[in-house]
Amino acid sequence: MEIVFAIGIALLSLALVVLITLQPRQQQSLSTDATSNLGKPSYWRSHRGLKLATLAVSIVFLLSLFLYMLMVQA
């Protein structure tokens, strides 16, 4: 059973690395202020599926690590 958890956690971690790598990057400029973002789409409107998939995989990864820790302690 521990082998199954270890393989699952390894696969989830690889999926999480890939999903985070695919996230769109935003250019940061120190000279712009908050008013320069007016009219632009919010964070969750662009690439919504990718961001929700990253969130879901990270939550499953966290829960599986927690369950694995509980299983090893018992």
N, C-alpha and C positions, 0 to 999 in steps of 0.2 A: 504493500500500500504506500509505503514511503517513496518507492521508486516512481509510482504514478504521480504523486504530488511533486516530486523533484522535476520530472519531465514536464509536467503541466506548468510549473512555475518558470522553468527555463523557456518554454515556448511563449508564455505570457510576457516575460521580460523582453524577449526578442521582438514580439509584436509591438510592445510599448515603445521600444527604441525606434522601430520603423515608423510608427505613427507620429512620434514626436519629431522625427527627422522630416517628415512630409508636411509638417505644419507650416503655414505661410509666415514669412518673416515680414516685419514692418520696419521701415527705415526710421531711425531715431535721429532727430535733429534738435540740438539744444536751443536753437534760436527760435523755434516755433513755440507758440503758447497754446492754451486750451481753445482759443477761438479758431485756430486753423483747422481743427477737426470738425467744425460745423458742416453738416451736409454729407459727411462721409458715413458709410454703413457702420453699424456698431460691430463689436468684436464677434458676436455670435451669428450675425447675418451672413458673413462671408465664410465659406467652407464649413457650413454647419454640421454636415454629416461626419466629416473628418474629426472635428472637434468633439462631437458627441461620442464617436467611436473611441477616441483617445480617453475621454472621461470614463466611459464604461469599462474599457480594458484596465485602466488604472485602478478602478474600484474593485474589479474582480481579482486583480493581482494583489491588492492589499488584503482582501478577505482570504484569499488562498494562502498567503504568507501567514496570516493570523491563525488560520485553521491548522496549518502545518506546525506552527510553534506549539499549539495546544496538543496536537497529536504526539509530538516528540516528547513533551513534558510528561504525558500520562504513562 
